[in-house]
């Protein structure tokens, strides 16, 4: 699912930091790898497999500059692995980033973030909280899409 004007999710080049290793703790790859957060199926997901420390991110390269106005993140499968707090950052070159939205509160399981449209090629959803002393949740995304105008 993409917003009007955005490339199809199949065009996205995605990455994550940290990216979970294939086969972590015997978990099938379709529950871990970044590409499963943009495959259009809620039965698969990305998960970093690590306790949230802050600074983890999921990055989408739209493969072209777009007028980006928001993101949608779904975490309906494992509702405990939501971002403890988050930023949304954008970039034209993948090196210089601007924060366009943030929250110090945990993300809801179905998160929609809108912001003033900005020209960008890269979009990062950054997990900025810490679960080290609480639930020990991982940073996971069932599905993520970018909204464009």
N, C-alpha and C positions, 0 to 999 in steps of 0.2 A: 504494500500500500504506500503510495507516495502522493504528495500534494500536487496540485496543478502546477505545471511548469518544471517540476523536478524530474530528473532521469528515473527510469524504472529501477527498482531495487536490484534487479539482475545486473545493472551497470555499476553498482556501488563496488568500490574496492575498500574492504574493511580490514581493520587491525585492532588489536587491543594490547594494553600493557597493564599488568602482566597477562600474557596469553597462556592459558592452561596447556600443559603438555598433553599430547594425545594419549588417551587411555589412563588418565589420572585415577588412581585408586580403583581401577576396574570400571569406571564410569564410561559408558559408550561415548564415542567421539561426537555424536549428534546432541550431546548434552553439554558440550564444552567449547567447541571451536567457533571463532568469530563469525564465520559465514552463516552459521545457523541462526543468527539473530536478524538476518535479512532474507530469509528464505520463504517468508510468507506462511510458515506453519508454526502454530503455538506448541506443537508437540516436541519441537526441537528448540535449542537455546544456546547462547553463549554463557559460560561461567568461568571465572578465572581460577576457581578452586582454592582460593586463599582467603583468610580472614581479612576483612576490610581494614586497611590502615590509613587510607586517604591518598589521593593521587592516582588511583587506578583510573583508566579511561578506555572508552570505546570510540574509535575514530572511523569516520566515513569520508571517503574521497568520492565526491560526486562526479569526478572525471571531467568536469567543466565548471566554469563559474556560473552561479545561480543567485537569484535574489531570495535568500533563505529567510524564513519568517517563523520557524518553530521546529519542534521535534515531537514525536509521539513514542512513548516507551511502554511496552506491555510486559508485566511480570506476573501473570496470572497463575502459572504452574507452581512455582515455589515462592510463595508470597513473603517468605522470610529473607530472601536474597535480594532485597531492594537496596538502592543506594541510601546510606545513612544521612547523607546531605549531598548536594550536587551543584555543579556549574555546567553551563553550556557554553562552549567556546567555539569560535569560528576563525577561519584563516583563508587567505587567498593563496598562500604559498606553502602551507604545512610547517612553517617555521615560526612565524610571528602570529601570536594568538590574541584574540580579544574576547573577553567574557561578556556575553550578551544576556545571560540570565543566571541566577543562582538561588539556592535555598539552603538554609541551615537546618531545615526540617527533613525528616525521611521522605523519600518519594512515595506517592501512592502506587498501588499495583498497576493502575492505568494512568500514566502521567502524560499530560499534554502541556507543553511549554510553548508559549507564543511570545514573540518579541518584535520590535520594530525591524522591518525587513532590512537586511544587510547583504551586500555582495560577498559571496564566499564560495570556495571550492571544497573546503574541508570543514567538517563539523565534528566536535568532540563532546561526548557526554562523560563528564568527569565525576567520579565518586570521591567526595571530599571529606566524608565522615570517618569515624573509627568505631569498629565493633569489637576491638580487642578485649575489653573488659566486660562485654555484655553477651550477646547471643553468639558471636563468632560467625556471623553470616558472611557468605561469599558475595561478590559483585556479579550478578547474573542479569541477563536480558533475554526474554523470550522473543520479542520482536521490537525493532526500532525503525522508524522512518523519519525522513526529513520533509518538512513542509516548505514549499516555495511559492512565490507569487509571480 
